Amino acid sequence: MTDDYPVWDIDMLVASYESAPDWQKSIKIAMESLFVFLERNNLLTCRVTDEDGRVVKRIIMNSEITEEGNKLVDGPRSAVHRWAKSKKIINDPTNLSLLEKALAEIRKV
């Protein structure tokens, strides 16, 4: 058995909101924003964007998240989990302030 598994799959997640097009669009933008945030803050061991900044890697595996990244994403009370459950994600899917604040706390230690 392997410890590697998909943590996020943008296309699968977006497809699950097929009956709610407004949510579907917000979820797509939010997840792409999350992927870019993780990449820009060196929380991944891989690239997810191309040279134009478009998200081209649509699945992040557990093994592709750094140790520091896991502090942000691991567990039901993680910053990413709280961000994903927040109502802000629907109104402004690019608002990553909760994640930015949590990362600053992690890096302060």
Residue, then its C-alpha position, 0 to 999 in steps of 0.5 A: m500500500t502506498d502513502d501517496y494519494p491525490v489531495w486535490d483534483i480540481d477537475m473532479l471537484v468542479a465536476s461534482y458541482e455540475s448542477a450548481p454552475d455558479w458554485q462550480k465557477s467559484i470552486k474552480i477559481a478558488m482551487e486554482s488560486l490555492f494551487v498558485f498560492l502553494e506554488r508561490n510560497n514553495l509549499l509544493t515540490c512540483r510546478v502547477t503553473d506554466e510560464d504564463g501563470r496558468v494552472v496546468k497541473r490539476i492534481i496535487m498528490n500527497s508526496e508533492i506537498t512539502e513538510e511546511g505545506n503539510k502544516l498548512v493543509d493537514g488535518p480537519r482543523s487545518a488552515v486550508h480546511r477552514w478556508a475551504k469551508s468559509k463562505k468567503i470562498i463563494n463570494d471571493p474565491t481568490n481571497l486567501s487572507l486566511l491562508e496567508k495569515a496561517l502561513a505567516e504564523i507557521r513561518k514565525v515559529 
